Amino acid sequence: MLKIKNAKFITSAASSSQFIASEKPVIAVCGKSNVGKSSFINALAGQKKLARVSQEPGRTRLVNYFDFGEFILADLPGYGYARVSKAEKAKWAKLLDDFFRIGGARHVIALCDIRHAPTDDDLLMVSFLYKSLIPFNIVATKADKLSRGQQEKSLSLISSAYGCGRADIIPTSSHTGQGMELVLSAIERAVVAASQTNGGGQAEEL
């Protein structure tokens, strides 16, 4: 099992010219605003304050890079936040587009909120990952907010919306640690795959 020790912040990128190049594989984390991305990253690192957690959606407006030892984690700007200007949305969209075009992501963790059906933006992101042949996992956050029975019902609805199998979605909780070992296993496989090939990939099944 991949062990994360002493994960640390590296830098932030506001434009493609600031994207970092690394011999380590880049694992990106994406999701809509307020999906719990920062809490997820902190739980993955086993830390409380690595990524800034805010009660206000839309705070991540840069690509934030973290050194996780065997890989670099790229925290992407949250999408779908309504209370920003069109110009700001366009800026975020360009940053995301540039990142997936030249940022070198070898694997993506696509977050969604287990309590809600995927948004149009969520569906668009996953469709893009499929079409771009970028390996990814779908991870449902905030699982502690639902009972086990409610989780299964919600996961069935989410898998139907995405057009994937229920087993392809990992339910997680940053508070209880549920699902984090499965996420780490998926990342470990991605790191191994990145060391074996420089080519593209496809959606990963658990």
C-alpha positions in Angstrom: 0.0 0.0 0.0 1.2 3.5 -0.9 2.2 5.4 2.2 2.0 9.2 2.2 4.6 10.8 4.5 5.3 14.5 4.9 3.3 15.8 1.9 4.1 19.4 1.4 2.9 22.4 -0.7 5.2 23.3 -3.7 3.7 26.2 -5.6 0.7 27.7 -7.3 0.2 28.3 -11.0 -2.0 31.1 -12.3 -1.2 30.4 -15.9 0.2 27.7 -18.2 3.6 29.3 -18.1 3.8 28.5 -14.3 2.9 24.8 -14.6 5.7 22.7 -13.1 7.6 20.0 -14.9 8.5 16.9 -12.8 9.9 13.5 -13.3 7.3 12.3 -10.8 3.8 11.5 -12.2 1.2 14.2 -11.8 -2.1 13.1 -10.2 -4.8 15.8 -10.6 -7.8 16.3 -8.3 -10.8 18.0 -9.8 -14.4 18.7 -8.8 -17.1 21.3 -8.5 -16.8 24.1 -6.0 -17.7 23.0 -2.4 -17.3 19.3 -3.2 -14.8 19.0 -0.4 -11.7 19.0 -2.5 -9.4 20.5 0.1 -10.7 18.2 2.9 -10.2 15.2 0.6 -6.6 16.3 -0.1 -5.9 16.8 3.6 -7.3 13.3 4.4 -5.2 11.8 1.7 -2.1 13.4 3.1 -3.0 12.5 6.7 -2.8 16.2 7.6 -5.3 18.8 8.6 -3.9 22.0 7.1 -2.0 21.1 4.0 -4.7 22.4 1.7 -6.7 25.4 2.8 -10.3 24.5 3.7 -12.8 27.3 3.2 -16.5 27.6 4.0 -16.8 29.8 0.9 -17.0 27.9 -2.4 -14.8 28.9 -5.3 -11.7 29.7 -3.2 -9.3 27.6 -5.3 -8.6 29.7 -8.3 -5.1 28.5 -9.1 -3.5 25.1 -9.8 -1.9 24.2 -6.5 0.9 21.7 -6.5 1.8 19.4 -3.6 4.7 16.9 -3.3 3.2 13.6 -2.1 6.5 11.7 -2.2 6.1 9.3 -5.1 3.8 11.7 -7.1 2.9 15.3 -7.5 -0.7 16.2 -6.7 -2.3 19.0 -8.6 -5.3 20.6 -7.0 -7.3 22.2 -9.8 -9.7 25.1 -9.5 -13.3 24.1 -8.6 -15.8 24.6 -11.4 -19.5 25.5 -11.5 -19.5 28.2 -8.9 -22.2 30.7 -9.9 -21.2 33.7 -7.8 -18.3 34.9 -9.9 -18.1 37.0 -13.0 -18.2 35.6 -16.5 -14.6 36.9 -17.0 -13.5 35.0 -13.9 -15.2 31.8 -15.0 -13.6 32.1 -18.4 -10.2 32.5 -16.7 -10.7 29.3 -14.7 -12.0 27.4 -17.8 -8.9 28.4 -19.7 -6.6 27.4 -16.9 -8.3 24.0 -16.7 -8.2 23.6 -20.5 -4.5 24.5 -20.6 -3.7 22.1 -17.7 -5.3 19.1 -19.4 -3.7 20.0 -22.7 -0.1 20.6 -21.5 0.0 20.0 -17.7 1.1 16.4 -17.9 -1.6 14.8 -15.8 -1.1 11.0 -15.8 -4.3 10.3 -13.7 -7.3 12.3 -12.5 -9.4 11.9 -9.3 -12.8 13.3 -10.3 -14.7 14.2 -7.2 -18.5 14.4 -6.8 -20.8 14.9 -3.8 -22.4 11.6 -2.9 -25.5 13.4 -1.6 -26.4 14.9 -5.0 -26.8 13.8 -8.6 -23.8 14.8 -10.8 -24.2 18.4 -12.2 -23.9 19.2 -15.9 -20.4 20.3 -15.2 -19.5 17.0 -13.5 -20.9 15.1 -16.4 -19.0 17.3 -18.9 -15.7 16.8 -17.0 -16.0 13.0 -16.9 -17.1 12.9 -20.6 -14.0 15.0 -21.4 -11.7 12.5 -19.5 -13.2 9.6 -21.3 -12.8 11.2 -24.7 -9.3 12.4 -23.9 -8.2 8.9 -22.8 -7.0 10.3 -19.5 -7.0 7.6 -16.8 -9.3 8.5 -13.9 -11.3 7.4 -10.9 -14.6 8.8 -9.8 -14.6 9.5 -6.1 -17.8 10.4 -4.1 -17.1 12.7 -1.2 -18.9 13.3 2.1 -20.1 9.7 2.5 -20.3 10.2 6.3 -23.3 12.4 5.7 -25.4 9.4 4.6 -26.1 6.0 6.1 -24.7 2.9 4.4 -28.1 2.2 2.8 -28.4 5.8 1.6 -24.9 5.6 0.2 -25.7 2.6 -1.9 -28.9 4.2 -3.2 -27.0 7.4 -4.1 -24.1 5.6 -5.7 -26.5 3.7 -7.9 -28.0 7.0 -9.1 -24.6 8.5 -9.6 -23.3 5.5 -11.6 -26.4 5.6 -13.8 -25.8 9.3 -14.5 -22.2 8.7 -15.4 -22.9 5.6 -17.3 -20.4 3.5 -15.3 -20.6 0.6 -12.9 -21.3 1.1 -9.2 -18.0 -0.5 -8.4 -16.2 2.2 -10.4 -17.1 4.9 -7.9 -15.2 5.1 -4.5 -17.3 6.5 -1.7 -15.1 8.5 0.7 -15.2 10.6 3.9 -12.5 13.0 4.9 -13.8 12.7 8.5 -13.9 9.0 9.0 -11.3 7.9 6.4 -13.8 5.8 4.6 -12.5 4.8 1.1 -9.1 6.5 1.4 -7.2 3.1 1.2 -9.1 2.4 -2.1 -8.1 5.8 -3.4 -4.5 5.3 -2.4 -4.5 1.9 -4.1 -5.8 3.5 -7.3 -3.1 6.2 -7.2 -0.5 3.5 -6.6 -1.5 1.7 -9.7 -1.4 5.0 -11.6 2.1 5.7 -10.3 3.3 2.2 -11.4 1.6 2.6 -14.8 3.3 6.0 -15.3 6.7 4.5 -14.6 6.1 1.8 -17.2 4.8 3.9 -20.1 4.7 7.4 -21.5 1.5 6.8 -23.4 -2.1 7.6 -22.7 -4.7 5.5 -20.9 -8.3 4.9 -20.3 -10.8 5.1 -17.5 -9.8 2.8 -14.7 -12.1 0.2 -13.3 -11.7 -1.0 -9.7 
